[in-house]
Amino acid sequence: MSCSPVCAEVWCFGYCVLMDPLRPQMVCLLLDFVLSHVFAPNDFILRTNGVCRLYPHLTRQMARLNMNDTAVQDILAWLVGRLSSMSLIA
């Protein structure tokens, strides 16, 4: 299934433009978590196909990491302005 050009543009816009400004902050949060956590073998699930997954208790801890709300608010305000000026009708 292929996307229409408009759908592809919106997807790329959402993924590339919105994720990239927040990525450095998220990477810092995750690195701080990794450096401050003592891992144990039971923190991970190694599947038979070679995929390594986190156990839910560790995933919940990582989900509680807080990003600066101001950064997220700034990105969302910019997005709303951009989408309101963007024509989504091909």
N, C-alpha and C positions, 0 to 999 in steps of 0.2 A: 504494500500500500504506500502510495507516495503522497506527500503533502502538496497542497496548492502553494503557489509562490507566496501568497499572503501568510498562510499558516507557517511556512518555513521561515519567513522573515520574523514573525512574532516569536516563534520558538527560539530562533537564534538570538533575537533581541533579549528575550527573557533569560536565556541561559548565559550568554556571553556577557551582556552588559550588566545584568543584575548580580550575577554571581561573582564576577571578577573583583569589584570593589570590596566585597566582604571576605573574599578568600584569604587575604593576608591575616586578617584578624582571627578568622576561624583556625587557620594553621597555627597561629601563636597559641590560641587556647588549647588546641589538641596537643601541641608539643609540650606545653606546660603540664598538661595532664599526664602525658607519657613519662615525662621526666620526674614527676612527683609520685608516681604510682609504682608499687612493687608488684610486678605481674607474677602469676602462678600458672602452671600448666592448665589448671582447670578454668582459667579465664577464656580459653579458646576451644573451639570445636574444629577439628580437622576432618573434613569430609573425605569420603573415598575417592572423589574426583579431584582432590587436591585443594579445594577451596577452604580457606581458613576464615572462620566466623567468630565473632565475639559472643560470649554467653550473655543472656539478657541482663544479668545484674550489672555487668560492666557497661553495656549499652545504655542502661538507665543512668548510670553515673555520668557518662559522656553527654547524654542529652540534657543534663542539668547544667552544663557549662553555659555561662551567660555572656553574650556578646553585648557590646556597648549599644544601648537602645538608641542613642542619638545617631549613630552611624546607620542603623537600620531605618530610622525615621527619615533621615536625609535621602537615602536611596529611594524609599517609597514615595516621598514627595516629588522627587525628580521623575520617577516612573509615571505617577499620575499625570503630571504636566505633559510628559512626552506622549502618553497614550491618548490624552484628550486632543492633542494636535495631530495625531496619526490617523490616516484614513485606512480602515481595515476592510473596505469594500474594493474588490478588484475591478 
